[in-house]
Structure formats: C-alpha cells, structure tokens
Amino acid sequence: MGKKIFGYNYLATLRQGFYFVWPGIVKLFKIPFMDRSVTSFMRKVFWEILQERESNNYKRNDLIDTLIHIRKTWVEDSIKYEGDRVVAQAGQFFSASFETISGAISFALYELCLNKDIQNRVRSEVLSVLTNDDSFTFDKINNMKYLQAIVYETLRKYPVFLFNDRMCLEDYKIPNGNLVIEKGTPLCIPVLGLHHDSKYFPNPEEFNPERFAEENNVTSNFFYLPFGKGPRICLGERFALLVTKLCLAHILSKFEIEKSEDTPVPLKYRTTGIVLASTVGLPMRFKKIEKKLYYNDKLV
C-alpha cells in the first residue's frame, strides 16, 4: 500500500500539484490526494480496528487509541472530529513516515557504500556501544553523534520531500524590492535548492557528515529544512530521526555495505512526484560481518 501512495506517474503528480498550487480547484472538483483505492483500504482497516477496540474495550496505548480518545473528548463546535477526519490522521501518520524513513535509510546506505572510510568510522561508533549485548537503547542511539551527523547530511543532500508548502497569512513586502506577497498566496520553499546552494553548504555535492558536527549548529538555520521549521515543523521529526538511526545502527552492526555492478553512479532522479527517488532504485550488496573485525575505525 505504501508503494501505491508513492508510486508516482504524471497524472498523480498533476493531481497532487493542484493541492499546493490551486487548492480551490481541489475543493471544487473534489480531487483526491491519493489513489481512491488507498483511501478505501485505509478507511476499511481503520474502522474495523476502531470498532473492535471500542466493542471489546481493548487498549494498546498507540496511535489508534489516541485518535479514539480525541474523537470521544473533542469539544470544538466548528470542527467535527468524525468520519474521514479521524481516518485522515492515521493515513497521514503512515504516509508521512513511510517514505521519509525508507528514503533516508536508502540514501544513507548508498552514500556509505561509496564512502568506505565514513562507513568504517560510523560502524566503529555503533559497535562501541554494544558492549555486553546486541541491544540498542534510546540513550545509546542518541549518543551516536557521528551516526546522527550522517543522517543529517543524508537529509541535506537527499531531502525526501522536495519542497515545503505554506500559505501567506498577511501581505509581506520582500526587503530591498517592490515585490509584495499577498495574503492567501500559496508558497513553495525549494528545499532541494537550498540544500544544494554553495552559499550555505560549500561543495554541496560532496557527502560530508562533518558539516553537522554539534559545534556548527547547522540544523537550527532556516536554510536546512528537511522537516520544515517554525510552529508548523513536522510533528514526526524526532520519530523519523530515531527510527532512521536505529535501523542504520542495526544494519551497520551486522553488514558491510558494498557497491554492486548495478549500483547507479551518478544517481538519476525521478522527474515525477513530490519526493526524491532514484529512477532505477538503489541496489547494493550486503556482506555479513563479525563485530570483532573492527576496532578504533580499523580492521584487525
């Protein structure tokens, strides 16, 4: 189902483009953002789970339980938290996390297979926290600063979503010019362009995790926007970063990532859709390793 959501063609690109450029047309003609089969599937699955839990008074303290609680306690008269409005929250959570996390992991592994020195260094960091067992904890993951820098640099070079969309809330005059952005104007901020601007990131085509050393404080700047910025920043940012780091840590602790004969160099990107993706996928070779082979960034 995730592939159906993000399996773009030109018609899907055009349809979803209306949401960002001509939202009035979307409302007038009731244009769906996703394929109707995806919407029907999510609606069916969600309501079956919801009805089962409500009838059996069963709780798991997860997203579905949270939505059930909101649905029962919602008091704002202007918005009815019922029907597809509830289903949409579950659908948004799934669709937003699916491509963001899988895309970030794939592009990170791609760069690591091309940069073996970086791969060896981050593997050494990962293995250094696995002292007496093979388990990763929240604290262990957060203490892997080089792994974190790799994820940040991956999202810099390969921002999964190509742009951020916003709506102008009041007339705004561009400084040092006469251009006025009128209230209600849809805005698209080109994330890929900002992330590859040499003014902000020297040698932007180079994969360099050192850009994101903690002392550089790059992630606080408004030219680094993989999750947006401000009060409408992506709510799933921390979740996406944590899961991405956790998955990479598990993979790197068990496998060496190598180029295969099919690994594309350089990459060519798909020209449809709102997410960044390779035209031919990202084939790589995974080679099983022993943890003891690595010590202080070197093979022993």
N, C-alpha and C positions, 0 to 999 in steps of 0.2 A: 504493500500500500504506500510505503514511503517513496518507492520508485515512481508510482503513479503521480504523486504530488509534485515531484521534482523532475519527472521525465518530460522535459520541455520540448515543444515544437513551436513553429512560428505562430500558429493560431493561439496557443496558450500564452505565449509571450505578448501578443497583441491584446488578448483578453485581460491579462493581469496588468498590462501597462495602463489600461483605462482607469484602474483603481488609483494610480498615482497622478495621472495627468488630467483625466476627465471624470472625476467621481460622480458628477451629475448624470453623465450618460449611464454609469453603472446602476444608479438608483432608478433611472427612467426605464431602462430595459431589463433590469434585474439580472445583470450579468454575473455569473458565479466566479469566484476567485479560483476555486479548484474544480476539477472534473466532478460532475454530478455523481458519478459512481463512488468517488471518495467520500463525498458528503453523506451519501446514503449509507455507506458502510460505517462511518464513524457514528452517525445518528443511531443506527441499529445497535451497534455494540455498546455504546454509552448507555442508552436507555435500558437495555437488558441488564447491564451490571447495576445501574441505579435502582431499578425496580426490585432486583433480587436482594440487594442490601437493605432497602427500606422494608421489604416484606419480612425479612429474617432478622432485622435489627443487627446486621453484621457490620463491623467496623475494622478497617485496616490502617487508619491514620495516614491515608495517602491523598493524592490529588482529588480523587473521586469523592472521598469523604469531605474534603474541604468544600467542594462545589455543592454537595448536598447540604452542608451546614449553611453556606451563603444563601442558597435557594430558600431555605426554611426561615432564615432570620432577616432577609433583605427587607428594608422598610421604606426605601426611597420611592415615592409615588411616580416620579417622572420616568423611571426605567423599570420595566417588569423583568425580573431575573427568572425567566421561564423559557421552556422550549429550546429553540436553536441557540438562544443567547447563552445558555448553560453549555450546550454541546460544543459551541464555538471555542469556549475556554479550553476544553480538553483537546480539541483539534489544533488550536494554536500552540499549546504546550508541546504536542507531539511533533508538529511540522517544524516549529522553530528549532527544536533541539535535534531533530533527526539530521538535517543537512549541515547545521553548524558544527556539530561534534564530529560526524563522519568525515566531513570535508577537511576540517582542521587536522584530524589524525592522519588522513591520507596524504595531505600536502607535507606535513611534518616528516612522515616516514620517507617520502620522496626526497626531501632535502637531505635527510640523514643518510640515505643510500648513496647520495652524490658527494657527501662531505664526511668521509670516514673518521677524520680527526675529531669532528664535533660529535659524531656518534659514539666514539670510544670514550670521550670525556663525559658525556651525559650518562653513559652506561655505568661508568665508574661511580658517578654520584648516586645512581639508583641502587647499585649493589652495595654501596657503603652503608645504606640504612637497613639492609636486610641482614642483620647480624646473626640472630639465632633462629629466625624463622623466615618464611616467604610471604608474610602478610604485610600489607600496606595500610597504615592508619592515616587519618586526616592530618595529624601533625607531621608524619613522615613525608607525605606528599607536599605539604606546604613548606617544608624545609628544603626541598629540592629547588634551589634558586636558579641553577643553570637550566634545568628542565623547564621551569617557568619562563625563562628568557627565550627558550626555543619556541615555546607555544606562542608567546607574544610576537616574536619575529615571524613565525609562520602566518599569523593573522595579519601581520603588517604586509608581507609580500603577497599573501593569498587571502584577502578578505573574502569570506564566504559570500556575503551579500555585497553587491557592487556599489550600492548607494544607500543613504539614509533618506527617508522621506519625512517632511514636516509641512505644517500649514502655518503661514504667516498670520500672527494674531493681531497685528496692528501695522499701520503704514510704517515703513522703515526706509530712510534715505541712506544710500551707500556713502560712506565717508569719502571726501575728496572727489565727488562727482555729482551728477544730477539725476542718477537713476534712483527711482523710488519703487520699492517692492510693496505692492498694495496689500492691504488686509485681505485674507482669504486666498492668497496665491499659493498653490502647491509648490513646494521646493524639493529638489533632489540634490543632495550633497554627494558628490562623486568620491566615494571612499577609496576606490582603486587609484584614482588620480592623485589624491592627497598622499596616499601611502607610497606612491612611486615618484613623488616630487623631490628632486635632489636638494631643494631648498630646505626641506625638513629632514630628509634621510639621504645623506651623501652615499653615492654608489648604490642606488635603490635596488638594482638587480642582484646585488650580492646578498647572500644569506648570511647574516652576521648577528648572532644572538647577543653579542656584546653591546649592541645598541641599547639593550634593555637591562643592563646592569642597574641595580637598585639606585645607585647614586645618580644616574642620569635622569631618573624620574620622567621618562618619556610618556608613560601611559596616562599621565594627568593632563597632557596637552590636547587641545581641541583639533589637532591635525591627525591624531591617532583615534580612529573611530570604528573599530570592528564591532562594537556593541552600541554605538551611539554615545551620546554624552548628555549631561544635564538631568532634569527631573524625569525625562522620558527615556532614559537609558534602558537597555534591555534588562528585564527583570531576571532573566535566566543567565546573566553573565557569570556569576560565581558558580552556578551549577555546571554550565558548559565548560568553564576552565578546569574545574575539579575533575569532571569525568574525562576530559581530554588528557589531562596529566596522568590520571590513574591508568587509563588504557595504554598510554605510551610507556609508562613505567613497567607495567606487566609485560608488554611486548619486548621492551629492551632488556629486561631481566632474563628472558628466555631465548631470544633470537638475535642473530646478526642480520641486518638488512643490507641486501646487495642489489646492484643493478642486474637486470636480466637483459637478454637480447631484445626484448620488447619494450624496455623502459624508454619512454619518449624523452629525447634531449635534442633541442629545447622543447618546452611544452607549447602546444597549440590549444587555445581555449575555445570552448563552445560559444557560438555567437547568439544563441537563443537563451531566454530565461533571465532571471534576476539573481542567480547565484553563479559563482565562478566554478567552472568544471573543465576538465581536460576533454578533448574530442575523442580520445582513444582510451580513456581510463588511465590508471597509474599502476601498471604491472611491475612487480618487484619480486625478488627472491628472498625467502626467509630461511635462514640456516640456523638450526638448533645449536645452542652453545652451552658450555658449562660455566657457571658463575666464577669458579676458581681460576679461570683463564685470565681474568682481568684484575689488575691491582695498580692503583695510582695511575690510571689512564693508559697503562701499558700491558701488552700480552706477556705472560710469564710461563 
